[in-house]
Amino acid sequence: MTPIRLPGSGLTVSSLCLGGTMHGNTITEAEIFALLDRFVALGGNFLDAARIYFDWVPGESSGWKPGLAP
């Protein structure tokens, strides 16, 4: 993976960002660790652990309220 500079941060991150929204919901803990180990072995160091993406779905009942996040 080619490292890139994250604008405005001074950080260098992997060119791919691994999303983690479904970890713990659709794959086991052992599968999560295997996935993370493989990602790091391939040069990954950029994780997206936000838990708000599904909250924009109409009818979602996870507690997100308009105005708390853009």
Protein Blocks (a to p, Z undefined) as FASTA:
>chain_A
ZZdddehklpacdfbdcdfklgoklpcfklmmmmmmmmmmnopabdcfbfklmmmpghia
nhpaghjaZZ
